[in-house]
Amino acid sequence: GSLVVNYPFDDDEQGIAIYSKSPDDAVFQRLALAYSKENAKMYQGSPCKDMYPSEYFPHGITNGAHWYNVPGGMQDWNYLHTNCFEVTIELGCVKYPKAEELPKYWEQNRRSLLQFMKQV
């Protein structure tokens, strides 16, 4: 896990981790920023220092392929084949949080979710 909003493309022609710009890159960045700006820890860009000390996401967002390459991912497939604008929101450094921690996750992301819906 991590704490970041990831947007297309998740793959690139060379199959390596480099920025892979989609035709709607500016729109995807705007959507991702709308979410991350409302989550202070995400927006800082280094949410999982203990687990991933070198991981840094400027303003809490990243192009998927720039982070790591995912050939044939659902996010890109939906964008290319159904015109669905999809982002992946990583909600925390711990992939499987304990049930008692879920209210904390809700509070950290409630405003982000509302801001994201306003983008419609």
Sequence and secondary structure as in RCSB ss.txt:
>XXXX:A:sequence
GSLVVNYPFDDDEQGIAIYSKSPDDAVFQRLALAYSKENAKMYQGSPCKDMYPSEYFPHGITNGAHWYNVPGGMQ
DWNYLHTNCFEVTIELGCVKYPKAEELPKYWEQNRRSLLQFMKQV
>XXXX:A:secstr
 EEEEEES S  TTSSSS    TTHHHHHHHHHHHHTT HHHHHS TTTTT TT   GGGEEEHHHH   TT HH
HHHHHHH     EEEEESSSS  GGGHHHHHHHHHHHHHHHHHT 
